[in-house]
Amino acid sequence: MITLTINGKVHQTEVELNEVLLDTLRRLGYKSVKRGCETANCGLCTVLVEDKPVLSCSLLSLRADGKSIVTLEGVRDEAKILGEFLAQEGGEQCGYCTPGLMMNTIAMK
């Protein structure tokens, strides 16, 4: 059993010893966190853990116990502004990789 604070909401959940944070977040309903390469190369699964960008596909959920985590759902206002900027500048994509890009960009502020 671990405790995670995700986007300000406290969750207590059971995890497997080898379960990565990506799987835990998706199971808890945070669908902005996407599975990409599973080799920690693409950044698609980026979330903020204690305000630092982390690849959720390579962090065991047990290591996140007691930590504060922010997903794209938790920064909707910033993501909306960034998405509008990307679209205005012709940076439109299919949207699949956009959450990871946005989380990395937001972390740089």
Summary of the structure (lengths in Angstrom):
residues: 109
radius of gyration: 13.7
end to end distance: 33.3
largest distance: 44.9
contacts: 304
relative contact order: 0.21
helix: 35%
strand: 21%
